[in-house]
Amino acid sequence: MRKLTSIVSYPERGEGGNNRYRGNCSPKLIEDLIGFFKPQEICDYMCGSGTTRDAAQKCGIKSHIYDLHSGFDLLNSEIRERPQFIFWHPPYWDIIKYSDVMYKASEVESKYGYDPRKFDLSRIQDWDKFVEVMNYAMMKQFAALEKGGRMAVLMGDIKKKGKLYSMLSEIIKPGTAENILIKAQYNCFSDNTQYSGSFIPILHEYVLIVRKDNPLMIPIITTKKLELDIRDMHGATWRDIVAAVLEDEGRSVPLSVLYEKIEPYKKARQNQWWKEKVRQTLQLYPEHFESTQRGMWQLKRAVA
Ligand SMILES: C[S@@+](CC[C@H](N)C(=O)[O-])C[C@H]1O[C@@H](n2cnc3c(N)ncnc32)[C@H](O)[C@@H]1O
C-alpha cells in the first residue's frame, strides 16, 4: 500500500480508465485517496474514461460516475446522490477539447437530446467565463455533499503567451480547506512541445481537498480581480509613485507634469505638503531620478 503524502507521483500510470482518453488521470491517485479517506462510495461527475469507477472497483467500494458524453451535464442535470466523497477532474480549460474531439457531439445529441458542445467546459474560450462556470460546478457539487463529506479536485495550471492561468488560484474554495497535494505530471500533452527559453515547463498538477463541516454555513475563499492605480494604493511610497509617473511618461518632464499626474490621487489628497514631497523625493534618490535641465526630470535607466 502506498502512503499518501503532500507530493504524489505515479510514473507508472496503473490499470484503469483509458490512457488514450486525453487528459485522463492515474487510477493510483484515486486509489490512494480512497485508501486514505476510506469513503464507502465515491462520485465523479466528469468521469471521462471511467478511471474513478475502476479505481473504486479495485478498492472494493461503490462508484457513481457520469459525464457529458453519456447523458449527464453537471451544469444542468440533477445530482442525485448526497456524496461522501467526490473526485472531480475538470477539463484543463480549453487545452484539451472533449466534445467532437474525444467523442462525436452528434451521437450524444441523437442519444440524449442535447448538443454537448453547449455545456462542455473545455469549449469555453474566455478564461474568466471558464472560471465562473468552474466555480458554479464546484459549488453545485459541494452543496450536494453530506456533512463531513469531501471533494478532491485535480487541476492544472495553464500558461498562454507568457501569462499563467491557474485553476488552483482562481477556483472558489468552499468549506474547510484540508490539503493541497502536488502531483507530478508524466506523459503530458505538452511534453513534445519546444518552448522558448523563457518558459518554465509545468510538470505538476494540484489536488485540492475540501471538507464540508457544517451543513448550513459554508466558509468560502474566493478571488477578486481588481486593477488599482498605484497613486491610490496602500503601500506605495512617494518614490514608487514619482518613479511610476516618470516611467509612464518615458521622457524628461517639467515638475508641472508630475504635479498634474499626482494631484488628483489619494497620495496627494492625504498630504497638504504633497508638492514639497514630490520635490524632496526627486532630490532624495539620485540613483533613480535625474534632472536634465532646470525643473526637468526623468527616470534614470537601469544599466543593462
Ligand atoms: C479531464 S477529463 C476527466 C478525465 C478522467 N478523470 C479520466 O481519467 O478519464 C474532464 C471531463 O469533463 C467532461 N465534461 C466537460 N464539461 C462537462 C459538463 N458540463 N458536465 C459533465 N461533464 C463534463 C468531459 O467530457 C471530460 O470527460
The ligand as an SDF file (V2000), in Angstrom:
LIG
                    3D

 27 29  0  0  0  0  0  0  0  0999 V2000
  -10.1060   15.8980  -17.5650 C   0  0  0  0  0  0  0  0  0  0  0  0
  -11.4560   14.9660  -18.1670 S   0  0  0  0  0  0  0  0  0  0  0  0
  -11.6980   13.7300  -16.9570 C   0  0  0  0  0  0  0  0  0  0  0  0
  -10.7540   12.5840  -17.1770 C   0  0  0  0  0  0  0  0  0  0  0  0
  -10.9670   11.4070  -16.2480 C   0  0  0  0  0  0  0  0  0  0  0  0
  -10.5590   11.7030  -14.8960 N   0  0  0  0  0  0  0  0  0  0  0  0
  -10.2260   10.1980  -16.7820 C   0  0  0  0  0  0  0  0  0  0  0  0
   -9.2610    9.7480  -16.1070 O   0  0  0  0  0  0  0  0  0  0  0  0
  -10.5340    9.7360  -17.8660 O   0  0  0  0  0  0  0  0  0  0  0  0
  -12.7970   16.0820  -17.9900 C   0  0  0  0  0  0  0  0  0  0  0  0
  -14.1410   15.5400  -18.4120 C   0  0  0  0  0  0  0  0  0  0  0  0
  -15.1270   16.5550  -18.1600 O   0  0  0  0  0  0  0  0  0  0  0  0
  -16.2150   16.3100  -19.0280 C   0  0  0  0  0  0  0  0  0  0  0  0
  -17.1090   17.4810  -19.0400 N   0  0  0  0  0  0  0  0  0  0  0  0
  -16.9030   18.7140  -19.5650 C   0  0  0  0  0  0  0  0  0  0  0  0
  -17.9650   19.5190  -19.3500 N   0  0  0  0  0  0  0  0  0  0  0  0
  -18.8810   18.7770  -18.6640 C   0  0  0  0  0  0  0  0  0  0  0  0
  -20.1870   19.0440  -18.1350 C   0  0  0  0  0  0  0  0  0  0  0  0
  -20.7750   20.2280  -18.3030 N   0  0  0  0  0  0  0  0  0  0  0  0
  -20.8380   18.0530  -17.4690 N   0  0  0  0  0  0  0  0  0  0  0  0
  -20.2480   16.8300  -17.2930 C   0  0  0  0  0  0  0  0  0  0  0  0
  -19.0300   16.5160  -17.7950 N   0  0  0  0  0  0  0  0  0  0  0  0
  -18.3430   17.4730  -18.4610 C   0  0  0  0  0  0  0  0  0  0  0  0
  -15.5220   15.9890  -20.3520 C   0  0  0  0  0  0  0  0  0  0  0  0
  -16.3980   15.2630  -21.2070 O   0  0  0  0  0  0  0  0  0  0  0  0
  -14.3130   15.1640  -19.8960 C   0  0  0  0  0  0  0  0  0  0  0  0
  -14.5680   13.7860  -19.9920 O   0  0  0  0  0  0  0  0  0  0  0  0
  1  2  1  0
  2  3  1  0
  2 10  1  0
  3  4  1  0
  4  5  1  0
  5  6  1  0
  5  7  1  0
  7  8  2  0
  7  9  1  0
 10 11  1  0
 11 12  1  0
 11 26  1  0
 12 13  1  0
 13 14  1  0
 13 24  1  0
 14 15  1  0
 14 23  1  0
 15 16  2  0
 16 17  1  0
 17 18  1  0
 17 23  2  0
 18 19  1  0
 18 20  2  0
 20 21  1  0
 21 22  2  0
 22 23  1  0
 24 25  1  0
 24 26  1  0
 26 27  1  0
M  CHG  2   2   1   9  -1
M  END
$$$$
